[in-house]
Amino acid sequence: MRLAVVKRKVFGLSSFFVSCGIFTCKCVKCLVKSDYESVVNSIIRKRKCMLPKDPIMLLSYVNMKLRDYYSSLKLFCEDLDVDEQEVMDKLSSIGYHYNEKRNQFLSGE
């Protein structure tokens, strides 16, 4: 996972933030005082929580990510730190199964 230090103006003052590209996490001053690893783990946990709970929404989200950003379900799950089998089970409960050849979840296979 890549983290970037981003400079932003907040209320006319320049502030630096640590960003993972999805959301801004911590002020650099806080980062210096805290344990770097715990901040990274916090970011990973927050990213994991971003997966939709509803199976239909999850299907749409996963297929979009597979189409646009990931060459396999395995890479998607590793990057978001989610259990591949858990995703497959949730989507199979609504009749969708992963097709490696097409790199997407399809109905009735």
Phi, psi and chi 1 to 4 in degrees:
 res  aa     phi    psi   chi1   chi2   chi3   chi4
   1 MET       -  136.5  170.8 -170.8  -59.6      -
   2 ARG   -97.9  133.9  -88.9 -178.8  -80.9  150.2
   3 LEU  -113.2  145.3  -63.9  178.6      -      -
   4 ALA  -129.4  142.4      -      -      -      -
   5 VAL   -90.9  122.3  175.6      -      -      -
   6 VAL  -115.9  134.0  179.3      -      -      -
   7 LYS   -96.2  125.8 -175.2  178.0 -178.7 -179.7
   8 ARG  -131.9  149.4  -62.2 -128.6  173.5  103.3
   9 LYS   -93.1  122.4  -76.7 -145.4  172.2 -152.8
  10 VAL  -124.0  117.7 -179.4      -      -      -
  11 PHE    52.4   40.4  -58.6  115.3      -      -
  12 GLY    81.0   -3.8      -      -      -      -
  13 LEU  -107.8  142.2  -58.8  172.0      -      -
  14 SER   -78.9  131.2  -67.8      -      -      -
  15 SER  -131.6  148.6  -60.5      -      -      -
  16 PHE  -108.2  137.0  -69.8   89.5      -      -
  17 PHE  -130.7  153.3  -63.9   90.7      -      -
  18 VAL   -94.1  125.4  174.8      -      -      -
  19 SER  -129.0  140.6  173.7      -      -      -
  20 CYS   -99.9    9.8   65.0      -      -      -
  21 GLY    91.7  -11.2      -      -      -      -
  22 ILE  -107.5  -42.3  -65.4  175.2      -      -
  23 PHE  -154.9  160.8   55.5   88.9      -      -
  24 THR   -86.9  131.9  -57.9      -      -      -
  25 CYS  -103.8  -59.5  -51.6      -      -      -
  26 LYS  -142.2  146.7  -69.4  -97.7 -172.5 -179.8
  27 CYS   -68.2  142.7  169.9      -      -      -
  28 VAL   -60.1  -35.4  169.4      -      -      -
  29 LYS   -59.0  -41.5  -68.3  175.8 -172.3  171.9
  30 CYS   -69.2  -36.3  -61.7      -      -      -
  31 LEU   -62.8  -40.8  179.5   63.0      -      -
  32 VAL   -63.2  -38.5  171.2      -      -      -
  33 LYS   -76.5  -28.1  -67.5  177.1 -175.5  174.8
  34 SER   -97.6  174.3   67.2      -      -      -
  35 ASP   -79.6  122.4  178.2   31.0      -      -
  36 TYR   -55.6  -43.9  176.5   77.9      -      -
  37 GLU   -62.8  -38.7 -170.0  172.0  -49.2      -
  38 SER   -67.3  -32.5   68.8      -      -      -
  39 VAL   -67.1  -44.6  172.0      -      -      -
  40 VAL   -61.6  -44.7  171.4      -      -      -
  41 ASN   -62.9  -35.8  -72.1  -25.2      -      -
  42 SER   -63.7  -42.4  171.0      -      -      -
  43 ILE   -62.5  -43.9  -67.7  168.7      -      -
  44 ILE   -62.2  -44.0  -69.0  169.5      -      -
  45 ARG   -62.2  -40.8  -80.8 -167.8  -57.1  -81.0
  46 LYS   -66.3  -38.2  -73.3  178.3 -176.1  175.1
  47 ARG   -65.6  -38.4  -73.9 -176.1   71.4 -173.8
  48 LYS   -64.4  -38.1 -177.1  175.9 -179.7  179.3
  49 CYS   -68.2  -12.4  -65.8      -      -      -
  50 MET   -76.1  -12.7  -69.4  178.8   58.8      -
  51 LEU   -65.9  133.9  -78.5  179.8      -      -
  52 PRO   -62.4  142.6  -20.5   30.2      -      -
  53 LYS   -82.7  -33.5  -56.6  -68.0 -176.1 -145.9
  54 ASP   -71.5  128.7  178.1   64.9      -      -
  55 PRO   -58.7  -37.9  -22.3   30.6      -      -
  56 ILE   -67.4  -43.0  -59.3  -64.6      -      -
  57 MET   -66.0  -38.2  -65.4  -60.6  -69.3      -
  58 LEU   -61.7  -43.5  179.8   63.5      -      -
  59 LEU   -56.9  -49.3  170.9   67.9      -      -
  60 SER   -62.4  -44.6  176.3      -      -      -
  61 TYR   -63.2  -48.9  179.0   79.9      -      -
  62 VAL   -65.5  -46.2  171.0      -      -      -
  63 ASN   -62.4  -37.4  -85.9  -17.3      -      -
  64 MET   -64.9  -44.7 -176.4  -94.4  -54.3      -
  65 LYS   -64.4  -41.5  -70.4  -67.5 -171.2  179.8
  66 LEU   -63.7  -40.1  -69.1  173.2      -      -
  67 ARG   -67.4  -43.7  179.5 -169.9   70.5 -137.4
  68 ASP   -94.5  -28.0  -64.5  -15.9      -      -
  69 TYR  -129.4  -23.6  -58.0  106.0      -      -
  70 TYR  -125.1  140.5  -62.7   97.1      -      -
  71 SER   -87.6   -7.8   59.4      -      -      -
  72 SER  -158.6  159.7   72.3      -      -      -
  73 LEU   -64.3  -35.6  179.2   62.6      -      -
  74 LYS   -60.5  -46.3 -178.7  179.1  179.9  179.2
  75 LEU   -64.2  -40.4  -68.7  174.2      -      -
  76 PHE   -58.2  -49.4  167.9   78.6      -      -
  77 CYS   -66.9  -38.6  -68.6      -      -      -
  78 GLU   -64.8  -42.3  -75.4  176.0    0.6      -
  79 ASP   -66.4  -38.9 -169.6   40.7      -      -
  80 LEU   -92.3   -0.3  -66.3 -178.8      -      -
  81 ASP    56.6   50.7 -166.9   32.1      -      -
  82 VAL  -121.3  156.5  -65.3      -      -      -
  83 ASP   -78.0  120.3 -178.1   30.4      -      -
  84 GLU   -58.8  -43.0 -175.7  176.2  -14.2      -
  85 GLN   -64.8  -36.2 -169.1   60.9   46.5      -
  86 GLU   -62.5  -43.5 -174.5  178.8  -41.1      -
  87 VAL   -64.0  -45.9  171.7      -      -      -
  88 MET   -62.4  -41.5  -68.0  175.8   73.1      -
  89 ASP   -64.3  -43.2  -70.1  -15.0      -      -
  90 LYS   -63.8  -40.7 -166.0  163.4 -156.3  173.5
  91 LEU   -78.3  -28.2  -66.1  177.0      -      -
  92 SER   -71.2  -22.5   68.8      -      -      -
  93 SER   -66.7  -19.7   72.9      -      -      -
  94 ILE  -109.4   13.7   58.8  168.4      -      -
  95 GLY    88.6   19.2      -      -      -      -
  96 TYR  -114.0  138.5  -76.5   80.9      -      -
  97 HIS  -131.6  148.7  -57.8  -79.0      -      -
  98 TYR   -75.2  129.9 -178.0   63.0      -      -
  99 ASN  -109.6  108.9 -178.7  -47.1      -      -
 100 GLU   -63.4  -37.5  -73.7 -176.2   50.9      -
 101 LYS   -62.1  -42.6 -168.5  174.1 -179.8 -179.4
 102 ARG   -94.4   -8.1  -67.7 -171.8   55.5 -172.1
 103 ASN    54.3   49.7 -169.4   34.7      -      -
 104 GLN  -159.8  162.3   70.5  180.0  139.4      -
 105 PHE   -86.9  128.1  -78.9   87.0      -      -
 106 LEU  -122.9  153.9  -59.0  172.0      -      -
 107 SER   -78.5  137.2  176.0      -      -      -
 108 GLY    68.5   27.6      -      -      -      -
 109 GLU  -102.7      -  -74.3 -169.9   20.5      -
